[in-house]
């Protein structure tokens, strides 16, 4: 059994069983991959993939178990490489992050800019997606860090640490009746059509909970994962917008008014996390601290040693998070 064979079956499984696409991504030949997969299956005495003619059709039950272990082995190999590179060239490597559009567009740019200035030879890769996609990317080792607010129950395999608190604002055109209200109420907000985030994105659950607790049924007429899209449809008069406060820019959004809604909705906490067992290189600790200054290397290492969710929460319970 060769490590190369395990990589081939792993990559084929993650390219929708398309051997040709896998060969292109690995800069090798399709017949070469097919031959190595067959040799591995012959050695193991089971089929990893079911076939119809020359085409792979599905992963077999035995293949599911083999792929799970193969993924663990490949991640261990990557960890060994990372550990070696930390000592051979501590300022060279790569860092991949999975997050939502709001974090990538509004929260991360200052940290990314500082990081690139300090580590110009580290290549950065940003993956945007839904909370489910983010958790999967981090869990299978495709990315180093996951940054998320919603659906944190999806991240049970990851060590998630709190970064900052944030709340929302109501975005309306300057001539909208709400722009003249001194202090908004939920009833005021619920009386207009609403444009806001898709459920599962950017603190949407806190918004839904607030209306539900007050017995209100808001009319959500349009949802999007992107705050810029939400603001566009507010400009078109589709409804009032509810977005993260950080997503409003007084210069670029000068035709709109942002009304504070922090008294209407519970604040949300954005967290950063990584897969347990990940070898964190020096620049990875630095990135975490750039994004969340209270997360020092010493604190992250303490979090790494926590064996339960309760223990992890206790570690951070007395830390006052920045508010945006």
C-alpha positions as CSV (number, residue, x, y, z in Angstrom):
1,X,0.0,0.0,0.0
2,X,1.4,3.4,-1.0
3,X,0.5,6.8,0.3
4,X,0.0,7.9,-3.3
5,X,-2.7,5.3,-3.7
6,X,-4.6,6.7,-0.7
7,X,-4.3,10.2,-2.1
8,X,-5.7,9.0,-5.4
9,X,-8.8,7.4,-3.9
10,X,-9.3,10.5,-1.6
11,X,-9.1,12.9,-4.5
12,X,-11.3,10.9,-6.8
13,X,-14.0,10.7,-4.1
14,X,-13.7,14.5,-3.7
15,X,-13.9,15.1,-7.5
16,X,-17.4,13.5,-7.8
17,X,-15.7,10.2,-8.9
18,X,-14.4,11.9,-12.0
19,X,-11.0,10.4,-12.7
20,X,-10.3,12.7,-15.6
21,X,-10.8,15.8,-13.4
22,X,-8.8,14.3,-10.6
23,X,-5.9,13.6,-13.0
24,X,-5.9,17.2,-14.2
25,X,-5.9,18.5,-10.6
26,X,-3.0,16.3,-9.7
27,X,-1.1,16.8,-13.0
28,X,-0.9,13.1,-13.7
29,X,-2.6,10.7,-16.2
30,X,-6.0,9.2,-15.9
31,X,-4.8,5.6,-16.7
32,X,-2.1,6.0,-14.0
33,X,-4.7,6.8,-11.4
34,X,-7.1,4.0,-12.5
35,X,-4.2,1.5,-12.4
36,X,-3.1,2.5,-8.9
37,X,-6.7,2.4,-7.6
38,X,-7.1,-1.2,-9.0
39,X,-3.8,-2.2,-7.4
40,X,-4.9,-0.9,-4.1
41,X,-8.3,-2.7,-4.3
42,X,-6.5,-6.0,-5.3
43,X,-4.3,-5.6,-2.3
44,X,-7.1,-4.9,0.1
45,X,-9.4,-7.5,-1.4
46,X,-12.4,-5.2,-1.7
47,X,-13.7,-2.5,-4.1
48,X,-13.4,1.1,-3.0
49,X,-15.6,2.2,-5.9
50,X,-18.5,0.5,-7.7
51,X,-18.3,0.6,-11.5
52,X,-20.4,0.5,-14.6
53,X,-18.1,-0.3,-17.5
54,X,-15.1,2.0,-17.2
55,X,-17.0,4.6,-15.1
56,X,-17.0,4.9,-11.3
57,X,-20.6,5.1,-10.1
58,X,-20.5,5.2,-6.3
59,X,-18.4,4.6,-3.2
60,X,-18.9,1.2,-1.8
61,X,-19.7,0.6,2.0
62,X,-16.1,-0.7,2.4
63,X,-14.9,2.3,0.4
64,X,-16.6,4.7,2.9
65,X,-14.6,3.2,5.8
66,X,-11.4,3.1,3.8
67,X,-11.8,6.7,2.7
68,X,-12.4,7.9,6.2
69,X,-9.1,6.3,7.4
70,X,-7.3,7.5,4.3
71,X,-8.4,11.0,5.0
72,X,-7.0,10.8,8.6
73,X,-3.7,9.4,7.3
74,X,-3.3,12.2,4.7
75,X,-4.1,14.8,7.3
76,X,-1.4,13.3,9.6
77,X,1.1,13.4,6.8
78,X,0.2,17.1,6.2
79,X,0.7,17.7,9.9
80,X,4.2,16.1,9.7
81,X,5.0,18.4,6.7
82,X,3.8,21.5,8.6
83,X,5.9,20.6,11.7
84,X,9.0,20.1,9.6
85,X,8.4,23.3,7.6
86,X,8.0,25.3,10.8
87,X,11.6,24.5,11.7
88,X,13.0,24.7,8.1
89,X,11.3,27.9,7.0
90,X,9.0,29.5,9.6
91,X,7.8,32.3,7.4
92,X,6.9,30.3,4.3
93,X,3.8,28.2,3.8
94,X,0.0,28.5,3.2
95,X,-3.1,29.4,5.2
96,X,-6.6,28.7,4.1
97,X,-9.8,30.1,5.7
98,X,-13.4,29.2,5.2
99,X,-16.0,31.8,6.2
100,X,-19.1,33.6,5.1
101,X,-19.3,36.6,2.8
102,X,-19.9,39.1,5.6
103,X,-16.8,38.0,7.5
104,X,-14.7,38.0,4.3
105,X,-16.0,41.4,3.1
106,X,-16.2,43.4,6.3
107,X,-14.4,41.7,9.3
108,X,-11.3,40.1,7.8
109,X,-9.7,42.7,5.5
110,X,-7.6,44.6,8.2
111,X,-6.3,41.3,9.6
112,X,-5.5,40.0,6.1
113,X,-3.7,43.2,5.2
114,X,-1.6,43.1,8.4
115,X,-0.8,39.4,7.9
116,X,0.3,39.7,4.3
117,X,2.6,42.6,5.3
118,X,4.3,40.4,8.0
119,X,4.2,37.1,6.0
120,X,4.5,38.0,2.3
121,X,5.7,34.4,1.5
122,X,2.6,32.7,3.0
123,X,-0.1,32.2,0.4
124,X,-3.6,32.9,1.7
125,X,-6.7,31.1,0.4
126,X,-10.2,32.2,1.2
127,X,-13.2,29.9,0.8
128,X,-16.7,31.4,1.2
129,X,-19.8,29.3,1.8
130,X,-22.7,28.4,4.0
131,X,-22.1,27.4,7.6
132,X,-22.6,23.7,6.6
133,X,-20.0,24.1,3.8
134,X,-17.6,25.9,6.1
135,X,-17.8,23.1,8.8
136,X,-17.2,20.4,6.2
137,X,-14.2,22.2,4.7
138,X,-12.6,22.5,8.1
139,X,-13.5,19.0,9.3
140,X,-12.0,17.3,6.3
141,X,-8.8,19.4,6.4
142,X,-9.4,21.4,3.2
143,X,-9.0,24.6,5.2
144,X,-7.0,25.5,8.3
145,X,-9.5,27.8,10.0
146,X,-13.3,28.2,10.1
147,X,-14.8,31.6,11.0
148,X,-18.5,31.6,11.6
149,X,-21.4,33.0,13.7
150,X,-24.4,30.8,12.9
151,X,-25.0,27.1,13.1
152,X,-22.2,26.5,15.5
153,X,-23.7,23.1,16.4
154,X,-22.3,22.0,13.0
155,X,-18.7,22.6,14.3
156,X,-18.6,19.9,17.0
157,X,-15.5,18.4,15.6
158,X,-13.7,21.7,15.7
159,X,-12.2,23.8,18.5
160,X,-14.1,27.1,18.3
161,X,-12.9,30.2,20.2
162,X,-14.9,33.5,20.5
163,X,-13.5,36.5,18.6
164,X,-16.0,39.4,19.0
165,X,-19.6,40.4,19.5
166,X,-21.6,42.3,17.0
167,X,-25.2,43.4,16.4
168,X,-27.4,44.7,13.7
169,X,-28.8,47.9,12.2
170,X,-31.9,48.7,10.2
171,X,-31.1,50.2,6.8
172,X,-33.6,52.4,5.1
173,X,-33.6,55.2,2.4
174,X,-33.2,58.7,3.8
175,X,-36.8,59.6,3.2
176,X,-38.3,56.5,4.9
177,X,-40.7,57.1,7.8
178,X,-38.5,55.0,10.1
179,X,-35.6,57.4,9.6
180,X,-37.6,60.0,11.7
181,X,-38.3,57.6,14.6
182,X,-36.2,58.4,17.7
183,X,-36.0,54.9,19.1
184,X,-37.1,51.9,17.1
185,X,-39.3,49.1,18.5
186,X,-39.7,45.6,17.1
187,X,-43.3,46.5,16.3
188,X,-42.0,49.4,14.1
189,X,-39.7,47.1,12.3
190,X,-42.3,44.3,11.9
191,X,-44.8,46.7,10.3
192,X,-42.7,47.0,7.1
193,X,-41.5,44.4,4.6
194,X,-38.1,43.1,5.5
195,X,-35.0,42.3,3.4
196,X,-32.4,40.4,5.4
197,X,-30.1,37.4,5.6
198,X,-30.9,33.8,4.5
199,X,-31.7,31.7,7.6
200,X,-28.4,30.1,8.8
201,X,-26.3,33.1,7.8
202,X,-24.8,36.0,9.8
203,X,-26.9,35.9,13.0
204,X,-30.2,35.4,11.4
205,X,-31.4,33.1,14.2
206,X,-31.1,35.9,16.8
207,X,-33.3,38.1,14.6
208,X,-36.0,35.4,14.3
209,X,-35.9,34.6,18.0
210,X,-36.5,38.3,18.9
211,X,-39.6,38.5,16.8
212,X,-40.9,35.2,18.0
213,X,-40.4,36.2,21.7
214,X,-42.6,39.3,21.1
215,X,-45.3,37.3,19.3
216,X,-44.6,39.1,16.0
217,X,-44.6,37.6,12.5
218,X,-42.5,39.9,10.3
219,X,-43.0,39.8,6.6
220,X,-39.6,38.8,5.1
221,X,-39.9,39.5,1.4
222,X,-36.4,38.9,0.2
223,X,-33.3,37.1,1.7
224,X,-29.7,37.0,0.6
225,X,-26.3,35.8,2.0
226,X,-24.6,39.1,1.0
227,X,-25.2,42.4,2.9
228,X,-24.4,44.3,-0.3
229,X,-27.2,42.5,-2.1
230,X,-29.6,43.3,0.7
231,X,-28.7,47.0,0.6
232,X,-29.2,47.0,-3.2
233,X,-32.8,45.8,-2.8
234,X,-33.5,48.3,0.0
235,X,-32.5,51.0,-2.5
236,X,-35.0,49.5,-5.0
237,X,-37.8,49.9,-2.3
238,X,-38.4,46.2,-1.7
239,X,-38.3,46.7,2.0
240,X,-36.3,47.8,5.0
241,X,-32.9,46.0,5.5
242,X,-31.6,44.3,8.6
243,X,-27.8,43.7,8.3
244,X,-24.7,43.4,10.5
245,X,-23.8,46.9,11.7
246,X,-20.3,46.4,10.4
247,X,-21.8,46.0,6.9
248,X,-22.9,49.7,6.7
249,X,-20.4,52.2,5.4
250,X,-21.3,55.9,5.8
251,X,-19.3,56.8,2.6
252,X,-20.4,54.1,0.2
253,X,-23.9,53.9,1.7
254,X,-24.5,57.7,1.9
255,X,-27.9,57.4,0.2
256,X,-29.1,55.2,3.1
257,X,-29.6,55.6,6.8
258,X,-28.5,53.1,9.4
259,X,-30.7,52.9,12.5
260,X,-29.3,51.2,15.6
261,X,-31.0,48.0,16.5
262,X,-28.7,46.7,19.3
263,X,-31.6,47.2,21.8
264,X,-33.9,45.0,19.7
265,X,-31.8,42.0,19.1
266,X,-29.4,39.9,21.2
267,X,-25.8,40.3,20.1
268,X,-24.1,37.5,18.2
269,X,-20.6,36.1,18.7
270,X,-18.3,35.3,15.8
271,X,-15.8,32.4,16.5
272,X,-12.7,31.1,14.9
273,X,-11.8,27.4,15.0
274,X,-9.7,24.6,13.7
275,X,-9.8,20.8,13.6
276,X,-8.5,19.1,16.7
277,X,-5.1,17.6,16.0
278,X,-4.1,20.4,13.6
279,X,-0.4,21.5,14.0
280,X,-0.6,25.3,14.3
281,X,2.4,27.0,12.8
282,X,3.8,30.2,14.3
283,X,2.1,32.4,11.6
284,X,-1.2,30.7,12.3
285,X,-1.1,31.7,15.9
286,X,-0.2,35.2,14.7
287,X,-3.2,35.3,12.4
288,X,-5.6,34.3,15.2
289,X,-4.2,37.1,17.4
290,X,-4.4,39.7,14.5
291,X,-8.1,38.8,14.1
292,X,-8.9,38.5,17.8
293,X,-6.2,40.2,19.9
294,X,-7.3,38.5,23.2
295,X,-6.6,35.1,21.6
296,X,-2.9,34.9,22.5
297,X,-0.8,31.9,21.7
298,X,-0.9,30.9,25.4
299,X,-4.7,31.1,25.5
300,X,-5.1,29.1,22.3
301,X,-2.8,26.4,23.6
302,X,-4.9,26.2,26.8
303,X,-8.0,25.9,24.6
304,X,-6.3,23.2,22.7
305,X,-5.9,21.1,25.9
306,X,-9.6,21.4,26.8
307,X,-11.4,18.1,26.6
308,X,-15.0,19.2,26.8
309,X,-17.3,22.0,25.6
310,X,-18.0,23.0,29.2
311,X,-14.2,23.3,29.9
312,X,-13.7,25.4,26.8
313,X,-16.6,27.7,27.7
314,X,-15.2,28.1,31.2
315,X,-11.9,29.2,29.8
316,X,-13.4,32.1,28.0
317,X,-16.3,33.1,30.3
318,X,-14.5,36.0,32.0
319,X,-13.0,37.4,28.8
320,X,-14.7,40.6,27.6
321,X,-15.0,40.4,23.8
322,X,-14.6,43.5,21.6
323,X,-18.0,44.7,20.2
324,X,-18.5,45.8,16.6
